[in-house]
Amino acid sequence: MRKNCLLIQPCPNESLIPTGRSWWRPPLGLGYLVSAAAELSPEVRVQIWDELVQGPIPPSLLASASIIGISSNLFTLRRTLDLCHTALARSDALIVVGGLTTTVPAVRKFLFREVGERRLHLAVGDGEPIFLELLSGRPANSIEGLVTSPAQAAGAVPPRTFDPTGLIPALPHVDLYLACQREEGTETPVLAISTRRGCFWAQSHGRCNFCLRPGLKLVLRPPEDVASEIRARRATIPELWTFWDVSDDSLEPLEWWEEWLRLRTKHSDLRKVRWIIYGRADEVTHDAARLLKECNVVEVVVGFESGSKEVLAALHKGLDPARALQGASWLGKQEISVLGCFMIGCPGETNETLRETVALAQQVARQCRFSAISIADFVPLPGTRWWSSLLGSNREPSIEDFDPWVLSERFRRTMTEVTDDEIRSARIHLASLASVRHGFFRLAKT
């Protein structure tokens, strides 16, 4: 019997929807999944619906699906609940919720409480292999990483991981790329791509306290595989040369970039490829910056977060402000732009630590060129001690207890020593250094 599989990227809460889409990137995980699923069987029909691009999904599509996959996170949790309730009322489909939300036990318990366990499953970790096994007909209770009951949801569930080299060679679904984003202030097309899974820092030291990533094993895609995807995308969009690597940390290990440089030197069609990547400033050495320049990396997104050693320690960032400044300086000497990311209202934040953050940003701006600056609010993640303190012990959490905007406001007002005026002043000083590229949960209220 034919299986109709519907994969949904929900829209964020209405208050978080931006006025423009310059920051939008296609949901790569769903793109790779639909491409791989298409090869399973002619009996499996897979469709993606991205609500940020296509608008609210028609209820008729939900009604016709036999398996519904929802890629969720804290920003889309409210909409995820709406979709689950609508699907339960209109279809007999199996509902699988995956994404960063399902890595957190507190959120898993909440979903089962609100939706019920009837036909609801949660994919913990990399959802692609879990979903492919479901589509292949394996029973849900035999699939590693699939949570099928409230009892499982309440416990620690090891995240499912996989080697992406076995799945990712199936190129992302081309429909995702029909609306190609543009480099800010230009008509230069930029396309998202992924060169690896997992985070080098999280694997070796444990993840930062503000990160929802489940600490998946670091696995690299071979540069040859990445080159094949680039060539396929350029066949569709010939003017495309800039690729945004949306991996958690694109810098480590540097051996990947050494391999890419050899490949780039050998193949002339790769020499004009430009890169925008994520990286920790303390991973940048003089030799690393020179290597990135030779690979035509034009911008590095760097999470400085704070200029205070005490705040960085509370965030488990493992970063020293002086070392971060040195890394930015080496990037500046190679004329590589920096998108600087800063976070305010953090644990231990005071007016003095805000001043230290502004001072660091000013020093970085003198050492290198800020392409833009991102100013985000600290959000106490569900399940952390900060979140538990906000919630208290006498009630079950509501949907508002998972809303990033609500959480950041509550935390700042009750657990830091900074006033609204001090936050506003720090934000103004940071914004004066470069154009502001808002953090996801700062899109509405700035």
N, C-alpha and C positions, 0 to 999 in steps of 0.2 A: 504494500500500500504506500502511496506517495506521502512523504513527510514534508509539510510546509513549515520551515524554520524561519522565524522572524527575530532579527537582532536589532535591539533598540539602544540608541544613545539618547538618554532623556535630556530634556532642557533643564537648566538650573532653576532655582526659585525665581519668581518674577522679579524680585528686588535685585537680583544679581545679574540680570541679562544686560549686556553692554549695548551701547547705542551703535557701535560699529563692529565689524567682524575682522579687523586687522589682526587680532590675536588668534583667530580660530585656526585649528588644524584638524585634519580628518582623524577619526578614531582608528588609529593604525591597527590596534589589536583586532578589532572587528573586521577590518579590511583583510588582514592575513587569514583570519578564520573563514570568512566567506569564500575566499579564493581556494583554500584547502578543502573546504566542505564541498565545493562544486565538483571536486574530483572523486568524491566518495562513491556516488551512484547517481544515475539519472533519476532515481526515485526520490532524491533529496533536493528540494528546491529551497534556496536560501536567499533572503532579502534583508538588506540593511535599511533602517530608517533613522536618520540623524535629525532630531527635533530642532536643533539650533539652525539647521539649514533648510529643512523641509517643513517646519512647523509641527504642531501637534499631530500625532499619528491618528489616522482615521480608525474609529472603533471597529469598522468592518474588517480591517486588516488583522486586528487582534482576534476577532471572531473566527477567522479562517485558518489561524495558525494551529499547528499541533505541538510545536515546541517554541517557547518565547524566551529569548535571552535578553537580559537587561544589564548593561554595563553601568554600574552605579558608583557614586562616591558621596561624601557628605553634602556637597553642593546640590546634588540631584536626588537626595534621599526622599524628600517630600513628593517629588514627581514619581519616583519609583514606587512609592506606596500607592499613589493614584492608579498607576498602570497595573499594578498587581490586582487591585480591587476590581478594576474594569475588566481585566482578563478573566478573573475568576467568575465574574457575573455573565460574561458573554461567550466564553469558550470552555472547552475541556482540556485546554493546552497544559502541558507541563511548563512551569515557570522556573527559570534558573536565573538568579541574580548573582552577578559576579562583579569584579572591579575592586577598587581599594576599600570600599565599605565592608566587604565580607571578610577582610583580614582581622577585623576588630570584634572580639567576642561580645562586647556590650551592644554593638549594632546588630549582630546576628540574633541575639536574644530578642532585641526590640522588633526586628522584622518578623520573626516567628510569632511573637505576641500579637502584633498588629494584623498580620495577614493570615496567620494560622498555618498549620503544617500540611493542609490539604493541597497537594500538587506544588508546593513551594520547595525548591532546593537552592542551596547556596554554594557557589564555586569558590573555594579558598585557594588563592595563589594564582598561577597562570591558568586562565579559563579556557584557552584554546584546546589543549588536549582533552580536558574534561568534556567539553562540548562535543568534540569530534567522536569521543567514545559513546556519548549518549546518542548521537546521530547514527552511529554504527549499530545501535541496537543493544548495547551492553546494559544489564540491569543497574539501576542507579545505586543500589546498596553495595555494589561491588567495585565502584569507581573511586579510586584514591582522590582525596581532596574535595569530594562532594558531600556536603552536610545535608542530611535529609530529615532531621528531627530536632526539636528544641533541646533535648538532652545533649546531642552532639554540639549544638550551637553554643551551649553554656561552657563547654570545655575548651581546652587548648587543642587546636587542629593544625598539624604541620601543613604549611602551604605546599600545594602541588607545584613542582617545578619540572621543567623539561629543557631539552637541548633544542634551541630554536633552529639550529641548522637542519633539523629533520622536518620542520614545518614551514619555516619562513621562505624558502625558495619559491613557494607559490606566491606570486606577486600580488600586492594589495589590489582589491577590487577597483577597477579603473573608474567606476562611477564616483568614487569618493574624491577624485581629483578633478572633476569637471569645474569646480569653483576653486581655482588656485589662488592662494593668498599672495599679497604683494609685500615686498620689503617696505618698511615704513617710510613714507615720503617719496616713494619712487614707483615706477611701473615694473620693477624687477620682480619676476615671479619667484616665490620661495616654496619649497615643498618639504614636508616632514618625512623623515626616514629614521630607522632605528638600526644602530650598529651593534647593540648588545642588550642583554637583559641583566638586571641586578645592579647593585651599587658596590664598588670596590671598598668604600669606607664602611658601609653597613656590614659587608661580609667579614671584614677584618676587625671592626671595632664595635659593631652594633649600630643600629640606625639612630639618627638624630631624634630628639624628643618631640619635634614638630612634624615628623615625617610619618605618613601613613603606609609607606612601602613595607611589604612583609619581609624584607631581608632575603630576597630570593638569591639563589646561587648565581654568581657572576658567570655568564656564558657569552662568548664573543661570536659574532657572525664573521665568517671569513671575508676579507676585503673583496675577494673575487665575486662573492655572492652579492655584496653591496653594490659593486660595480655593475652587475647584471641588472639589478633593480633600477639603478640610475639610468642606464641605457634604455630600459623599457619605458621609463617615465619621459625621457627626452624624445623618444619616438612619438609620443603623444603631444608633448609641448616642446617644440624644438628650441625655443628661446630660454628654456629653463637651464640654469647653471648653478643656482644657489640651493643648497640642501641644509635643512635644519635637523640636526641629529637630536631627537627628543629623548635619548637614553638618559637615565638618571645622572650618570657621570661619564662623560665621553673621553676624559683625559687618560684615565688609567685602565689598563696598562699601556704605557707608551709604545710597547712593541707593536700594537695594532697600527699606530700611525707610521711606524717605520716600515711595516709591510705595505701600507697604503702608498707611501712615498715611492717605494720600489715599483709598485703597480702603476702609479701615475707617471713615473719616468719612462716606463716601458710602453704605455699606450697613450698616444697623443690625444685621443678623444676624452681622456680624463683630466687633462692638464688645466682646463678652464673651469673645472668644478670648484665651487666655493663652498665653504663650510661655516655654519653657525653651530656652536656646540656648548654643552654645559660642562663646567669643571670647577673643582675646588681651587682656591687661590694658592693654598699651600702645596699643591701638586705641581705648580708652575716653577720650574727652574730656568736658568739662562738657556740651557740646552733644549729643554722642553719647548720654550717659547720659540726658539729658532726652528725646531722641527715643525711646529704648528704653522709657522710662516711658510716653510717650504711646501707644506701640504695645502696651502692656500686657505687656511682658516682665517676668516675675516672678523669674526666676533666670538667672544667667549662670554657666556652667561655665568656670572660668579655670585655665589651666595655669601656675601660678607656678613649679613645678618645684623651684627652689632659691633661697636667699637669697644665694648666692655669685656674684659676677660671673665669677670664674674658671671655676666649674662651668658656668654658663650659656653661656659662650663655648665650652667644650668640647662642649656639646650643640648648638651652632649655633642656639640659641634666639633670639638677637638681642633679648634682653630685659634691661632694666636694673631691678634690684630697686626702686629709688626711683620709677621711672616706673610700675612695676606697682602699687606701693602707692598712688600718686596715682590711678590708674584705679579701683582698688578703693574709694577714698574717694569718688569721684564717683558710683559705683554706690550706695554706702551713703547718700549724701545724697538719692538718688532712691528710697530704700527698696527697692532691688532686691537680692535675696539673691545670695550668691556661694557656689558649690560650689568650694572651693579644692583644686586638685590639686597634690600635692608628690611629688617623686621622690628616693629616697635610694639610696646606694651608687653614685653617678654617677662618671664619670671625674674624677680629681683630688680625690675626696672625702676629707676629713679630719675629725677631731672638731671642728675650728674651723669648717669649712664647714657641718657639721651644725648647729652652734650658730647660724650665720647664717640657716639655713633656718628653724629654730624661732623665731628672733627676728622674721623677716619675717612668719611666720604669726601670731605674737602681735600684731604691729602691724596686720596686715590685720584681725584679729578685733576690734580696737578701732575701726577705721574703718568697718566694714560688718558685716552679719549673715551669718555662715557658716550656710548651710542644712545643710551637711555638709562633711566633709573626706575627700579620697581620698589614701591613702598607698601609692605603688607603688614597686617596685624597678626600678632601671635594668636593662635587658636589652641586652647587646651583640648587635646584629642580625647575622644571617648575611651574610657578604660584607664587613662593615666590618673595619677594621684591628684593632679590639678582639677581634672574633670569631676572626679569623685567628690572632691571638696566642694565644688560648686553645686553639685547635685544634692549632697546630703545623703543620709541613710534611711530616711523615712518615707520615701516615695519611689514609684517606678518612673523612669524617664519618659518624657513626652517628645514629640517631634521637635519642639523648640530646643530641647536639650542636645540636639545634634546639629543645629543650625550654626554654621561657622560665624555668621555676623553676630548672632545673639551671644554665642560663647565668648567671642573676643571682647565684646562690650562688657559682659558680666565679669570676666576675668580682670580686665583693666580697672574696673571700678571697685572691685572688692579685694584684689590680691596684688596690686601694685601701688606704688606711692606717687604716681604721676597724675596730674590734673588734665582736664580737657585742653586748657590753654597751653600747657607744656607739650602735649602731644601735637597740637595744632602748630605750635612754633617749630618743633622738630621737623614736621612734615613740610612746612614752608621752606625751611633751610635746605632740606634734602632736594625738594622739587626745583630749587633755584639752580642746581648744578647741571641738570640735563632735562630733556623731555621725559615726562613720567609715563611709564608703561605700567598700568595698574595691575596689582595682584588680582587674582581671580575674584576674591571676595571683597575687593575694594572698588568694584566697578560702578556701584550705584551711589554710595555715600562717601564722598571725598571731601 
